């Protein structure tokens, strides 16, 4: 794919500063730029690279004003990060799409397969399963009985989807993920732990992406639901009967305990832990390694363990660093008080 600066600007509704005939045929990070490549600058921590990059074109925000001369062609857009995402999506869509059903795949006779579906070697599709049009099932993936997969999904190798689970349209599930394993349900007794059968399912709504080696457990009864637009990073654990609201995102190694309800448009940093049977509101931001143990209202920014509002956590962190000195001062004050008491006696 070769595009000119003018074509890119028209596609992104941006403005060219430099030679609009400049051509690019690849992408590169701004610090690794090379002739013929397109880069972007959205984080000003990397602004120094703009003045030395060899990339032919760089996307920048409209508000950006260079402080030094530059040799590259700039395209100014409303949001450089969104702009590069749009271009990368265009580039990805132009790649050859896998198609055809391998004779080495196992497909049950009662399976329903849509048009233009790809099923790779050694994939297993169980009884009563449905794979709708345009979906790609990579080699060695396991779809159990009565699993339903919507249109234009990509399910990469070594994914396991247990019986009866539902996957919407335009979903992506990365390698090693497990959808619908039993929830962690055991009843304690004098003789040990008795397993509670998990008879519910998992439902992924449309436009969900699940990172590699993530696990979403089936409900004890009913559904574990991942609502539309949710993006989960690698190694995320979602327990039984959890509900994750629309367009919420979670970074790697987050864990959500059973029956918790998470709102829409929330953002969780890496390694967050969320207790069970609580309700998390909409548009909540949670810093990395935070622990949430109780209900949280809409719109708060949280950090720490147990998680508190971000401002309080920052002030507390400053005090925490001073604790050794404060302890010495307190100990000295105690001695002074004791000495004063002796003198008064």
C-alpha positions in Angstrom: 0.0 0.0 0.0 1.4 3.4 -1.1 -0.3 6.6 -0.2 0.5 10.3 -0.6 0.3 12.9 2.2 -2.6 14.4 0.3 -4.5 11.1 0.2 -3.9 10.5 3.9 -5.0 14.0 4.9 -8.2 13.6 2.9 -8.9 10.2 4.5 -8.4 11.6 8.0 -9.8 15.1 7.2 -6.5 16.6 8.2 -4.2 19.3 6.8 -0.7 18.9 5.2 2.2 21.0 6.3 5.0 20.2 3.8 5.0 18.3 0.5 1.5 16.9 -0.1 3.1 14.6 -2.8 5.2 12.8 -0.2 4.7 9.0 -0.5 4.7 6.4 2.3 4.4 2.6 2.1 5.0 1.5 5.7 4.6 2.4 9.4 7.3 3.1 12.0 7.7 4.3 15.5 8.8 7.9 15.4 12.1 7.1 17.2 12.8 4.3 14.6 11.6 6.3 11.5 12.9 5.6 8.0 12.3 7.0 4.6 9.0 5.9 3.2 7.4 5.3 6.6 4.6 7.1 8.4 4.9 7.8 12.1 2.7 9.6 14.7 3.3 11.9 17.7 0.5 11.9 20.3 2.6 11.8 23.5 4.8 14.9 23.9 7.4 12.8 25.8 8.5 11.7 22.4 8.6 15.2 20.8 12.4 15.3 20.6 12.3 12.5 18.1 10.2 14.6 15.7 13.2 16.8 14.9 15.5 13.9 14.0 13.1 11.3 12.6 13.7 10.0 9.1 10.0 9.1 8.6 8.6 10.8 5.5 5.3 11.7 7.2 4.3 12.3 10.8 0.7 12.6 12.1 0.4 15.2 14.9 -2.5 16.9 16.7 -3.8 20.1 15.2 -2.7 22.0 18.3 0.9 21.0 17.9 3.4 23.8 17.0 7.0 22.7 16.3 9.7 24.6 18.2 12.5 23.7 15.8 12.8 23.2 12.1 11.7 19.8 10.8 12.5 17.9 7.6 9.5 15.6 7.6 6.0 16.3 6.2 3.4 16.9 8.9 -0.3 16.0 8.7 -2.3 17.8 11.4 -5.5 16.0 12.6 -7.9 16.3 15.4 -6.4 13.4 17.3 -3.1 11.8 16.1 -3.6 8.6 18.1 -7.1 8.0 16.7 -5.8 8.9 13.2 -3.0 6.3 13.3 -5.6 3.7 14.6 -7.8 4.5 11.6 -4.9 4.1 9.2 -3.7 0.9 10.7 -7.3 -0.5 10.5 -7.3 0.4 6.8 -4.0 -1.3 6.3 -5.2 -4.4 8.2 -8.3 -4.6 6.1 -6.3 -4.7 2.9 -4.4 -7.9 4.0 -5.4 -11.2 2.4 -8.2 -12.7 4.5 -7.9 -16.4 5.3 -10.7 -18.5 3.8 -11.8 -22.1 3.3 -12.4 -25.0 5.6 -9.5 -27.4 6.2 -10.2 -31.1 5.6 -8.2 -31.7 8.8 -10.8 -29.8 10.9 -13.5 -31.7 12.8 -16.9 -30.3 12.1 -20.0 -32.0 13.5 -22.8 -32.8 11.0 -25.3 -30.7 13.0 -23.0 -27.6 12.9 -24.2 -24.5 10.9 -21.5 -22.7 9.0 -22.1 -19.4 7.3 -20.5 -18.0 4.1 -16.9 -17.0 3.7 -15.8 -18.8 6.9 -12.3 -19.9 7.6 -11.7 -23.0 9.8 -8.1 -24.1 10.2 -6.5 -27.5 10.5 -7.4 -29.5 13.7 -10.1 -27.0 14.8 -13.0 -28.8 16.6 -16.6 -27.6 16.1 -19.1 -29.4 18.3 -22.7 -30.6 17.8 -25.3 -27.9 17.2 -22.7 -25.1 17.0 -23.2 -22.1 14.8 -20.4 -20.1 13.0 -21.8 -17.2 11.1 -20.5 -15.5 7.9 -17.0 -14.0 7.7 -15.7 -15.6 10.9 -12.2 -17.0 11.1 -11.5 -20.0 13.4 -7.7 -20.6 13.6 -6.1 -24.0 13.9 -6.5 -26.1 17.1 -9.3 -24.0 18.4 -12.1 -25.9 20.3 -15.7 -24.8 20.1 -17.9 -27.1 22.2 -21.5 -28.2 21.6 -24.1 -25.5 20.9 -21.6 -22.7 20.9 -22.7 -19.8 18.8 -20.2 -17.4 17.1 -21.5 -14.3 15.3 -20.3 -12.6 12.1 -16.8 -11.4 11.3 -15.2 -12.8 14.4 -11.5 -13.9 14.7 -10.8 -16.7 17.1 -7.1 -17.5 17.3 -5.4 -20.8 17.8 -5.8 -22.7 21.1 -8.9 -20.9 22.2 -11.4 -23.0 24.1 -15.1 -22.1 24.2 -17.2 -24.4 26.4 -20.7 -25.7 25.7 -23.6 -23.3 25.1 -21.6 -20.1 25.3 -22.5 -17.1 23.0 -20.1 -14.9 21.1 -21.5 -11.8 19.3 -20.4 -10.1 16.0 -17.0 -8.6 15.3 -15.4 -10.2 18.4 -11.7 -11.1 18.7 -10.4 -13.8 21.1 -6.7 -14.2 21.3 -4.7 -17.4 21.7 -5.0 -19.4 24.9 -8.1 -17.8 26.2 -10.8 -20.0 27.8 -14.5 -18.9 27.6 -17.0 -20.7 29.8 -14.8 -22.8 32.2 -16.6 -23.6 35.5 -16.9 -20.8 38.0 -15.1 -21.3 41.3 -18.0 -22.7 43.3 -17.5 -25.1 46.2 -19.6 -25.7 49.3 -17.5 -26.3 52.4 -18.3 -29.2 54.7 -16.7 -31.3 57.5 -15.4 -33.6 54.8 -14.0 -31.0 52.5 -15.4 -29.0 49.6 -18.3 -30.2 47.5 -18.3 -28.9 43.9 -21.4 -26.8 42.9 -22.3 -27.5 39.3 -22.0 -24.4 37.1 -24.9 -24.7 34.7 -24.9 -21.1 33.3 -23.1 -19.7 30.3 -20.9 -16.9 29.1 -22.1 -14.3 26.6 -19.8 -11.9 24.8 -21.7 -9.2 23.1 -20.6 -7.4 19.8 -17.2 -5.8 19.3 -15.6 -7.5 22.4 -11.9 -8.3 22.3 -10.3 -10.8 24.8 -6.5 -10.8 25.2 -4.3 -13.9 25.2 -4.6 -16.4 28.1 -7.6 -14.7 29.7 -10.4 -16.6 31.4 -14.1 -15.8 31.6 -16.0 -18.3 33.8 -19.5 -19.5 33.1 -22.2 -18.6 35.5 -23.5 -20.8 38.3 -26.9 -20.1 36.9 -27.8 -17.5 34.2 -25.0 -15.7 32.4 -21.6 -14.1 32.9 -22.0 -11.2 30.5 -19.3 -9.1 28.7 -21.2 -6.2 27.2 -20.5 -4.7 23.8 -17.3 -2.8 23.2 -15.4 -4.3 26.2 -11.6 -4.8 25.7 -9.8 -7.1 28.1 -6.0 -7.4 28.0 -3.9 -10.6 28.4 -4.3 -12.8 31.5 -7.5 -11.2 32.8 -9.8 -13.3 35.1 -13.5 -12.8 35.1 -15.4 -15.0 37.6 -18.9 -16.5 37.5 -21.9 -14.3 37.1 -19.9 -11.1 36.6 -21.3 -8.4 34.4 -18.9 -6.0 32.6 -20.5 -2.9 31.2 -20.2 -1.5 27.7 -16.8 -0.1 26.5 -15.0 -0.9 29.8 -11.3 -1.7 29.4 -9.0 -3.7 31.7 -5.2 -4.0 31.5 -3.3 -7.2 32.1 -3.7 -9.4 35.2 -6.9 -7.8 36.5 -9.2 -10.1 38.5 -12.9 -9.8 39.1 -14.5 -12.0 41.8 -18.0 -13.6 41.4 -21.3 -11.7 40.9 -19.8 -8.3 40.7 -21.4 -5.7 38.4 -19.1 -3.3 36.6 -20.4 -0.2 34.9 -19.8 1.3 31.4 -16.8 3.2 30.2 -14.6 2.2 33.2 -10.8 1.9 33.0 -8.8 -0.5 35.1 -5.0 -0.4 35.3 -2.9 -3.6 35.4 -3.2 -6.1 38.3 -6.3 -4.6 39.8 -8.3 -6.8 42.2 -12.1 -6.5 42.5 -14.0 -8.2 45.3 -17.2 -10.2 44.7 -20.8 -9.2 45.1 -20.2 -5.5 44.7 -21.4 -2.8 42.2 -18.9 -0.6 40.4 -20.5 2.5 38.8 -20.0 4.0 35.3 -16.9 5.9 34.1 -14.6 4.9 37.0 -10.9 5.0 36.6 -8.7 2.7 38.7 -4.9 2.9 39.0 -2.7 -0.2 38.6 -2.5 -2.7 41.5 -5.5 -1.2 43.3 -7.9 -3.4 45.3 -11.6 -2.6 45.3 -13.5 -4.2 48.2 -16.8 -2.3 48.2 -19.4 -0.5 46.1 -18.2 2.5 44.2 -20.3 5.4 42.7 -20.1 6.8 39.2 -17.2 8.8 38.0 -14.6 8.4 40.8 -10.9 8.0 40.3 -9.5 5.3 42.6 -6.0 4.1 43.6 -4.4 2.0 46.3 -5.4 -0.9 48.5 -8.0 -0.7 49.7 -8.8 1.7 46.8 -9.6 5.2 47.8 -10.1 8.4 45.7 -7.0 9.3 43.7 -6.4 12.6 45.5 -6.6 11.1 48.9 -4.2 8.3 47.9 -1.7 10.8 46.6 -1.8 12.8 49.8 -1.6 9.6 51.8 1.4 8.4 49.8 3.3 11.6 50.7 2.6 11.0 54.4 3.5 7.3 54.1 7.0 8.2 52.9 7.5 10.5 55.9 6.4 7.9 58.4 9.9 7.0 59.6 10.8 10.6 60.4 7.3 11.2 61.9 7.9 8.2 64.2 11.2 9.5 65.4 9.6 12.9 66.1 6.7 11.3 67.9 9.1 9.2 70.0 11.2 12.3 70.9 8.0 14.1 71.8 6.9 11.3 74.1 10.3 11.4 75.9 10.0 15.2 76.3 6.5 14.8 77.8 7.7 12.1 80.2 10.6 14.4 81.3 8.1 17.3 81.8 5.9 15.1 83.9 8.8 14.1 86.1 9.8 17.7 86.6 6.2 18.7 87.5 6.0 15.9 90.1 
